[in-house]
Amino acid sequence: MSLLGGGSDKEPLIDGQKYSEVMGPRKLVPYIVSAQLAAPRKLELPDLLVGILGLGAHLGTWIVALILDIQLLNEKFTTDDSVVQMLQTAALVPLLIALGTILLVVVFHALWGINDNLLSPALTTTMTSMGRASLRVSEIVLMMAAFQPIAELQGANAPELSTLQMLVAAVILKTAAVGFLVNNSAFKVGEHVVAAQ
């Protein structure tokens, strides 16, 4: 059992054939970024297009969420040692860890083709839990920014509408990004369950 390929050495069967025979040549992406494109079947044009669009949506949500977090920290929450700046930093760090782990998996896949087995639970947990942690902290920042002016705690320092819009977008994108990860993992696990039956 390797760090990246948490499966056993015994190759699963799909309809009586070895998994590698059904799988064909190594897929371009690991299942964690696009389960559909890494599926153990040949894709026809409609499925291929859906897979490419899904891959773009998945990676796009992570990238735009990262850009929003950096922009919020650099342009909107610039007061040193403020609680909101500390929380925004706390939202950015786990997002960077999740993205770094995804990038690591993509690089290992490109170099050695790791998509034949399930990923190590440690890697899957790191990606999903760090994405969720970033999401939860962003939700806290959004609530603070949205409700502190109502409670008159900030007064003239109330956040601009654009700040609230960026926070809402970041929360929505992080929710979608974690959803992509979880659903890609569920798709792959389901595939292995079918192969083992």
C-alpha positions as CSV (number, residue, x, y, z in Angstrom):
1,M,0.0,0.0,0.0
2,S,1.5,3.3,-1.0
3,L,0.9,6.8,0.2
4,L,-0.9,7.9,-2.9
5,G,-2.5,4.6,-4.0
6,G,-4.3,3.2,-1.0
7,G,-5.5,0.1,-2.8
8,S,-4.2,-3.4,-2.6
9,D,-1.9,-5.2,-5.0
10,K,-4.7,-7.4,-6.3
11,E,-6.2,-5.9,-9.4
12,P,-10.1,-5.7,-9.2
13,L,-12.2,-7.2,-12.0
14,I,-14.9,-5.4,-13.9
15,D,-17.3,-7.7,-15.8
16,G,-14.7,-10.5,-15.5
17,Q,-11.9,-8.4,-17.0
18,K,-8.9,-6.9,-15.3
19,Y,-9.4,-3.3,-14.2
20,S,-6.4,-2.2,-16.3
21,E,-7.8,-3.9,-19.4
22,V,-11.1,-2.0,-19.1
23,M,-9.3,1.2,-18.0
24,G,-7.2,1.3,-21.1
25,P,-4.4,3.8,-21.3
26,R,-3.7,6.1,-18.4
27,K,-6.3,8.9,-18.0
28,L,-5.2,12.5,-18.3
29,V,-6.4,13.5,-14.9
30,P,-6.7,11.8,-11.5
31,Y,-10.3,10.9,-10.4
32,I,-10.1,13.5,-7.6
33,V,-10.3,16.3,-10.1
34,S,-12.6,14.6,-12.6
35,A,-14.1,11.3,-11.8
36,Q,-15.9,11.2,-15.1
37,L,-12.7,11.7,-17.2
38,A,-10.9,9.1,-15.1
39,A,-13.7,6.5,-15.3
40,P,-12.8,3.0,-16.4
41,R,-14.7,3.2,-19.6
42,K,-14.2,4.8,-23.0
43,L,-16.1,8.2,-23.1
44,E,-18.3,9.1,-26.1
45,L,-18.4,12.7,-27.2
46,P,-21.3,13.9,-25.0
47,D,-19.8,12.3,-21.8
48,L,-16.4,13.6,-22.7
49,L,-17.7,17.2,-23.1
50,V,-19.6,16.9,-19.8
51,G,-16.4,15.6,-18.2
52,I,-14.3,18.5,-19.6
53,L,-16.9,21.1,-18.4
54,G,-17.0,19.5,-15.0
55,L,-13.2,19.5,-14.8
56,G,-13.2,23.2,-15.7
57,A,-15.9,24.0,-13.2
58,H,-14.1,22.1,-10.5
59,L,-10.7,23.7,-11.0
60,G,-12.3,27.1,-11.7
61,T,-14.1,27.1,-8.3
62,W,-10.9,26.5,-6.4
63,I,-8.9,29.1,-8.4
64,V,-11.5,31.8,-8.2
65,A,-12.0,31.1,-4.4
66,L,-8.2,31.5,-4.0
67,I,-8.2,34.7,-5.9
68,L,-11.1,36.1,-3.9
69,D,-9.4,35.1,-0.6
70,I,-6.2,36.8,-1.6
71,Q,-8.0,39.9,-2.8
72,L,-10.0,40.2,0.4
73,L,-6.9,39.9,2.5
74,N,-4.8,42.4,0.4
75,E,-7.5,45.0,-0.4
76,K,-10.4,44.8,2.0
77,F,-9.1,43.6,5.4
78,T,-5.9,45.5,5.6
79,T,-6.0,46.6,9.2
80,D,-3.1,44.9,11.0
81,D,-4.0,42.7,14.0
82,S,-7.8,43.0,13.4
83,V,-10.0,40.0,14.1
84,V,-11.4,40.0,10.6
85,Q,-7.9,40.1,9.1
86,M,-6.8,37.2,11.3
87,L,-9.9,35.2,10.3
88,Q,-9.4,36.0,6.6
89,T,-5.8,34.7,6.9
90,A,-7.3,31.6,8.7
91,A,-9.6,31.1,5.7
92,L,-6.7,31.4,3.2
93,V,-4.2,29.0,4.9
94,P,-6.4,25.9,4.8
95,L,-7.4,26.7,1.2
96,L,-3.8,26.8,0.2
97,I,-3.2,23.5,1.9
98,A,-6.2,21.9,0.1
99,L,-5.0,23.3,-3.2
100,G,-1.4,22.2,-2.6
101,T,-2.6,18.7,-1.9
102,I,-4.7,18.6,-5.0
103,L,-1.7,19.9,-7.0
104,L,0.5,17.3,-5.5
105,V,-1.9,14.5,-6.5
106,V,-2.2,16.0,-10.1
107,V,1.6,16.1,-10.4
108,F,2.1,12.6,-9.1
109,H,-0.6,11.4,-11.4
110,A,1.0,13.1,-14.4
111,L,4.4,11.6,-13.5
112,W,3.4,8.1,-12.3
113,G,-0.4,7.6,-13.1
114,I,-1.9,7.0,-9.7
115,N,-5.6,7.0,-10.7
116,D,-5.9,3.2,-10.8
117,N,-6.3,3.0,-7.0
118,L,-8.1,5.0,-4.4
119,L,-6.1,7.8,-2.9
120,S,-4.8,7.4,0.6
121,P,-7.5,8.5,3.2
122,A,-4.9,11.0,4.6
123,L,-4.8,12.8,1.2
124,T,-8.5,12.7,0.7
125,T,-9.1,13.9,4.3
126,T,-6.6,16.7,3.9
127,M,-8.2,18.0,0.7
128,T,-11.8,17.9,2.0
129,S,-11.2,18.9,5.6
130,M,-9.0,21.9,4.7
131,G,-11.5,23.0,2.0
132,R,-14.3,22.7,4.6
133,A,-12.2,24.6,7.3
134,S,-11.6,27.4,4.8
135,L,-15.3,27.5,4.0
136,R,-16.4,27.6,7.7
137,V,-14.0,30.5,8.5
138,S,-15.2,32.4,5.4
139,E,-18.8,31.9,6.7
140,I,-17.7,33.4,10.0
141,V,-16.1,36.4,8.3
142,L,-19.2,36.9,6.2
143,M,-21.5,36.8,9.2
144,M,-19.2,39.3,11.0
145,A,-19.1,41.6,8.1
146,A,-22.8,41.4,7.4
147,F,-24.2,41.7,10.9
148,Q,-21.7,43.9,12.8
149,P,-23.0,47.1,11.1
150,I,-26.6,46.1,12.0
151,A,-25.5,45.8,15.7
152,E,-23.7,49.1,15.3
153,L,-20.4,47.6,16.4
154,Q,-18.4,49.0,13.4
155,G,-20.2,52.3,12.8
156,A,-18.3,54.1,10.0
157,N,-16.1,51.1,9.5
158,A,-18.9,48.9,8.1
159,P,-17.7,46.9,5.1
160,E,-18.4,48.0,1.6
161,L,-21.0,46.2,-0.5
162,S,-18.3,44.8,-2.7
163,T,-16.6,43.2,0.3
164,L,-19.9,41.4,1.2
165,Q,-20.3,40.3,-2.4
166,M,-16.8,38.9,-2.5
167,L,-17.4,37.0,0.8
168,V,-20.7,35.6,-0.5
169,A,-19.0,34.5,-3.7
170,A,-16.1,32.9,-1.8
171,V,-18.5,30.9,0.4
172,I,-20.5,29.7,-2.6
173,L,-17.4,28.7,-4.5
174,K,-15.8,26.9,-1.6
175,T,-19.0,25.0,-1.0
176,A,-19.0,23.9,-4.7
177,A,-15.3,23.1,-4.6
178,V,-15.7,20.8,-1.6
179,G,-18.8,19.3,-3.2
180,F,-16.8,18.4,-6.3
181,L,-14.1,16.7,-4.2
182,V,-16.6,14.7,-2.2
183,N,-18.6,13.7,-5.2
184,N,-15.5,12.7,-7.2
185,S,-14.4,10.5,-4.3
186,A,-17.8,9.0,-3.9
187,F,-17.9,8.2,-7.7
188,K,-14.5,6.4,-7.5
189,V,-15.4,4.5,-4.3
190,G,-18.6,3.4,-5.9
191,E,-16.7,2.2,-8.9
192,H,-14.4,0.1,-6.7
193,V,-17.4,-1.3,-4.9
194,V,-18.9,-2.4,-8.2
195,A,-15.6,-3.8,-9.3
196,A,-15.2,-5.9,-6.1
197,Q,-18.6,-7.5,-6.4
